[in-house]
């Protein structure tokens, strides 16, 4: 049986790796495309939402108080004083993207603020800031001005401070920040990439051979059907793993640009043990995914029919991968680690967030191997069913 299984594995590897176009499109291209697309998206988003540091805004102000003039002068803007009759024209310039911002202070603003009584019930002195939210520089300058005026308002009745000085008040460690960041994103990405890798190779290998009639040659040989099933599952799992890892590496390399990686987030906090646990989960999860897709492919009459039938399973995997994030950090029952696919998601989330226990990893790996074995047995039964394998 071992010889027959190795023969099938060599056959699948030869079929795949000798086809250069298949290797490029399945293994190399996904990672390269993801890296390029995510990197360009990140650069584009940064340019879209971050103003140019050298940009000098074209700004207008009415009744600027002398007390605020120094603060306004420190901003990267060229301020022009306007009168009441010029307000409408200035608004039109901002609307037409020919100017960036207009700030209108009431007359005698400082005096009115000092004399204002909150208990009087009267309207407080109002500062009007006109801007164009579709222009990055205009929106950013407006945010800066709002923060500056809020601080000025607080300083006029400053009874206490919050986190004053240069002390370190955020006590979250680099490990905690990294765990939160990766645990939020990577379980879904990893599960999606693994399933996509399985989906790209399994239907072609089983439904494709069935459609072309070449699998009939294998079935009439004295080879055990169990060896055929295991050989298919193991070889396809290895190929799917390479495809998933390619996408994963492309995502990791492009993530700093895509997400604007925050300071304090570093993958260096993960140790060899974490990566070994993750590798064990990934390997066994791919076995389960390939076995599932192989069964569906064996039941299908063509590659197209197999791909269509597998698509709903892709949605289920994506929904399952989001459940830990939506469920919060509540303690997970060990029973959850007996549920196929969901147990893998819980472990991946736990590994990246440093909350996974060794017993959870062991249960998940063992159960994944059991599920993969059971599904391979089902696939063997399908290979033995001539009505299924020779149906057109």
C-alpha positions in Angstrom: 0.0 0.0 0.0 2.9 2.4 0.9 4.4 1.8 -2.6 1.1 2.5 -4.3 0.5 5.7 -2.2 4.0 7.0 -3.0 3.4 6.3 -6.7 0.3 8.4 -6.6 2.1 11.2 -4.8 5.0 11.2 -7.3 2.5 11.2 -10.1 0.6 14.2 -8.7 3.8 16.1 -8.0 5.1 15.3 -11.6 1.8 16.4 -13.1 1.9 19.7 -11.2 5.5 20.7 -11.1 6.3 19.8 -14.7 3.6 22.3 -15.8 5.4 25.6 -15.4 2.3 27.6 -16.0 0.5 25.8 -13.3 3.3 26.3 -10.8 3.4 30.0 -11.6 -0.3 30.6 -11.4 -0.9 28.4 -8.3 2.2 29.1 -6.2 4.2 32.1 -7.3 1.5 34.4 -8.8 -0.9 34.6 -5.8 1.9 35.8 -3.4 3.3 38.3 -5.9 -0.1 39.7 -6.9 -1.2 40.1 -3.3 2.0 41.9 -2.4 1.8 44.3 -5.3 -1.9 45.0 -4.9 -1.8 45.5 -1.2 1.4 47.6 -1.4 -0.1 49.8 -4.1 -3.4 50.0 -2.1 -1.4 51.0 1.0 0.6 53.7 -0.8 -2.6 55.0 -2.4 -4.5 55.2 0.8 -1.6 57.0 2.6 -1.5 59.6 -0.2 -5.2 59.9 -0.1 -5.6 60.4 3.6 -2.3 62.0 4.6 -1.5 65.5 3.5 1.9 66.4 2.0 4.2 67.7 4.7 5.5 70.4 2.5 2.0 71.6 1.5 1.1 75.2 2.5 -2.7 75.5 2.8 -4.5 78.5 1.3 -6.5 79.7 4.4 -8.7 82.6 5.2 -9.8 84.0 8.6 -12.1 86.7 9.8 -11.6 88.5 13.2 -8.6 86.5 14.3 -7.9 87.3 18.0 -4.4 88.5 18.8 -4.1 85.8 21.5 -4.5 83.0 18.8 -2.4 84.6 16.1 0.9 82.9 17.2 -0.8 79.5 17.2 -2.3 80.0 13.8 1.0 81.2 12.5 2.7 77.9 13.4 0.4 76.0 11.1 1.4 75.1 7.5 -1.0 77.6 6.0 -0.9 81.0 4.4 -3.6 83.0 6.3 -5.4 85.9 4.6 -7.8 88.1 6.5 -11.2 88.6 5.0 -14.1 90.9 5.7 -17.8 90.1 6.0 -18.5 90.9 2.4 -15.9 88.4 1.2 -17.3 85.4 3.1 -19.5 84.1 0.4 -16.8 84.4 -2.3 -14.3 82.5 0.0 -16.8 79.7 0.6 -17.2 79.4 -3.2 -13.4 79.1 -3.5 -13.4 76.3 -0.9 -16.2 74.5 -2.6 -14.4 74.7 -6.0 -11.2 73.4 -4.3 -9.4 76.7 -5.0 -8.9 77.4 -1.3 -8.6 75.1 1.7 -10.3 76.6 4.8 -12.1 79.6 6.2 -12.3 80.4 9.9 -14.8 83.0 11.1 -14.5 84.3 14.7 -17.2 86.5 16.2 -16.2 90.1 16.9 -14.5 90.6 20.3 -14.3 86.8 20.6 -12.0 86.7 23.6 -14.1 89.2 25.5 -17.3 87.3 24.8 -15.8 84.0 25.8 -14.5 85.5 29.1 -18.0 87.0 29.8 -19.9 83.9 28.9 -21.8 82.1 31.7 -22.7 78.5 31.0 -25.7 78.8 33.4 -27.2 81.7 31.5 -28.8 79.4 28.9 -27.7 81.6 26.1 -25.8 80.3 23.0 -22.0 80.2 23.5 -19.7 82.2 21.2 -19.4 80.1 18.0 -16.4 79.7 15.7 -17.3 78.7 12.2 -14.8 76.6 10.2 -15.6 76.0 6.5 -13.7 73.3 4.7 -14.0 70.7 1.9 -14.0 67.1 3.2 -13.1 65.7 -0.2 -9.8 67.5 -0.1 -7.2 65.8 2.1 -5.4 69.0 3.0 -8.6 70.9 3.8 -9.9 68.1 6.0 -6.6 67.6 7.9 -6.3 71.4 8.6 -9.8 71.5 9.9 -9.0 68.6 12.3 -5.9 70.4 13.5 -7.8 73.6 14.1 -10.6 71.9 16.0 -8.1 70.2 18.3 -6.3 73.5 18.8 -9.4 75.4 19.7 -10.6 72.6 22.0 -7.3 72.9 23.9 -7.7 76.7 24.0 -11.2 76.3 25.4 -10.0 73.9 28.1 -7.1 76.2 29.0 -9.5 79.1 29.9 -11.0 77.1 32.8 -8.2 74.6 33.5 -8.8 73.1 36.9 -6.9 69.8 36.3 -4.8 68.0 33.7 -5.0 64.5 32.3 -1.8 62.7 31.5 0.3 65.9 31.6 4.0 65.6 30.8 6.0 63.2 28.8 5.4 60.1 30.9 4.5 56.7 29.4 0.8 56.2 30.2 0.0 53.4 27.7 1.1 50.3 29.6 0.4 47.8 26.8 3.6 46.0 25.9 4.9 45.4 22.4 3.8 41.8 22.8 0.2 42.7 23.7 0.0 45.2 20.9 1.3 42.8 18.3 -0.9 40.0 19.6 -4.0 42.2 19.3 -3.1 43.3 15.8 -2.3 39.9 14.3 -5.0 38.0 16.1 -7.6 40.4 14.6 -6.4 39.9 10.9 -4.5 36.7 10.4 -7.0 33.9 11.3 -9.3 34.9 8.5 -6.5 35.6 6.0 -4.8 32.3 6.8 -8.0 30.2 6.6 -8.9 31.9 3.3 -5.5 31.4 1.8 -5.4 27.8 2.8 -8.8 27.1 1.4 -8.1 28.9 -1.8 -5.0 26.8 -2.3 -6.9 23.6 -1.8 -9.7 24.8 -4.1 -7.2 25.6 -6.8 -5.7 22.1 -7.0 -8.2 19.5 -5.7 -11.0 19.8 -8.3 -8.5 19.6 -11.2 -6.8 16.5 -9.8 -10.0 14.5 -9.1 -12.9 16.0 -11.0 -10.6 16.9 -13.9 -9.2 13.3 -14.2 -12.8 12.0 -13.9 -13.9 14.4 -16.6 -11.1 13.4 -18.9 -11.5 9.7 -18.1 -7.9 9.2 -17.0 -8.9 8.2 -13.5 -10.5 5.1 -14.9 -7.0 3.8 -15.8 -6.0 4.1 -12.1 -9.1 2.5 -10.9 -8.6 -0.7 -13.0 -5.1 -1.3 -11.7 -4.6 -3.7 -8.7 -3.8 -0.6 -6.6 -5.8 -0.4 -3.3 -8.4 2.4 -3.4 -7.3 3.6 0.0 -3.7 4.1 -1.3 -5.1 6.1 -4.2 -7.2 8.3 -1.8 -4.3 8.9 0.7 -1.9 9.6 -2.2 -4.3 12.2 -3.6 -5.0 13.8 -0.3 -1.3 14.0 0.8 0.0 15.3 -2.5 -2.7 17.8 -3.0 -2.3 19.0 0.6 1.4 19.7 0.0 0.7 21.7 -3.2 -2.2 23.6 -1.5 0.1 24.4 1.4 2.6 25.9 -0.9 -0.1 28.0 -2.6 -1.4 29.2 0.8 2.0 30.0 2.1 2.8 32.1 -1.0 -0.3 34.2 -0.3 0.5 34.4 3.4 4.0 35.6 2.8 2.8 38.2 0.2 0.3 39.5 2.8 2.8 39.7 5.6 5.4 41.6 3.4 2.8 44.1 2.2 1.0 44.6 5.5 3.2 47.4 6.8 2.2 49.5 3.8 -1.4 48.3 3.7 -2.1 49.0 7.4 0.4 51.7 8.0 2.0 49.5 10.7 1.7 51.1 14.1 4.7 51.7 16.2 5.2 49.0 18.8 3.9 46.2 16.5 6.6 43.7 15.6 6.5 40.0 14.6 9.8 39.5 16.5 7.7 38.8 19.7 6.8 35.4 18.4 9.2 32.5 19.2 10.1 29.3 17.5 7.5 27.4 19.6 4.7 29.7 18.3 5.7 29.0 14.7 5.9 25.3 15.2 2.4 25.2 16.8 1.1 27.3 13.9 2.8 25.0 11.4 1.1 21.9 13.0 -2.3 23.6 12.8 -1.8 24.7 9.2 -0.6 21.3 8.0 -3.5 19.3 9.6 -6.1 21.9 8.6 -5.0 21.7 5.0 -5.5 17.9 5.2 -9.1 18.4 6.3 -9.8 21.0 3.7 -8.3 19.0 0.9 -10.2 15.9 2.0 -13.5 17.8 2.0 -12.9 19.3 -1.4 -11.7 16.0 -2.8 -15.0 14.3 -1.7 -17.0 17.1 -3.4 -14.9 16.8 -6.5 -15.3 13.0 -6.6 -19.1 13.5 -6.6 -19.0 16.2 -9.3 -19.1 15.3 -13.0 -16.7 18.1 -14.1 -14.3 20.7 -12.8 -16.9 23.4 -13.3 -19.5 21.5 -11.3 -16.9 20.8 -8.5 -15.8 24.4 -8.3 -19.5 25.5 -8.1 -20.2 23.0 -5.3 -17.2 24.0 -3.3 -18.0 27.8 -3.4 -20.5 27.7 -0.5 -18.0 25.9 1.6 -15.6 28.9 1.1 -18.2 31.2 2.6 -18.7 28.9 5.6 -14.9 28.9 6.2 -14.8 32.7 6.0 -17.7 33.1 8.5 -16.1 30.6 10.9 -12.8 32.5 10.7 -14.5 35.7 11.9 -16.2 34.1 14.9 -13.4 34.4 17.5 -13.1 38.2 16.7 -16.8 38.7 17.1 -17.1 36.5 20.2 -14.6 38.6 22.2 -12.0 37.2 24.6 -14.3 35.0 26.6 -12.8 31.7 27.8 -13.3 28.9 25.2 -14.6 25.5 26.2 -12.4 22.5 25.3 -15.4 21.1 23.5 -15.0 23.8 20.8 -11.6 22.4 19.9 -13.3 19.2 18.7 -15.3 21.1 16.0 -13.6 20.8 12.6 -12.2 24.0 11.1 -13.5 26.1 14.0 -10.9 24.5 16.2 -8.1 25.5 13.8 -9.4 29.1 13.8 -9.5 29.2 17.6 -5.9 27.9 17.7 -4.6 30.4 15.2 -6.3 33.2 17.0 -4.9 31.9 20.3 -1.3 31.5 19.0 -1.2 35.1 17.7 -2.8 36.5 20.8 -0.6 34.4 23.1 -3.7 32.8 24.8 -3.6 29.3 23.3 -2.9 26.4 25.7 -0.8 23.3 24.7 -3.7 21.0 25.4 -5.8 23.0 22.9 -3.1 22.6 20.2 -2.8 18.9 20.8 -6.6 18.3 20.7 -6.9 20.3 17.5 -4.1 18.5 15.7 -5.3 15.0 16.8 -8.9 15.8 15.8 -7.8 17.2 12.5 -5.9 14.0 11.7 -8.9 12.0 12.7 -11.2 14.0 10.6 -8.8 13.8 7.6 -8.6 10.1 8.1 -12.3 9.7 8.2 -12.8 11.9 5.1 -10.1 9.9 3.3 -12.0 6.7 4.1 -15.2 8.3 2.6 -13.1 9.2 -0.5 -12.0 5.6 -0.7 -15.6 4.4 -0.6 -16.4 6.8 -3.4 -13.5 5.5 -5.5 -15.0 2.0 -5.0 -18.4 3.1 -6.3 -18.4 2.7 -10.0 -21.6 4.7 -10.4 -19.9 7.7 -8.9 -16.6 7.4 -10.6 -17.8 6.6 -14.1 -20.8 8.8 -14.2 -20.8 11.4 -17.0 
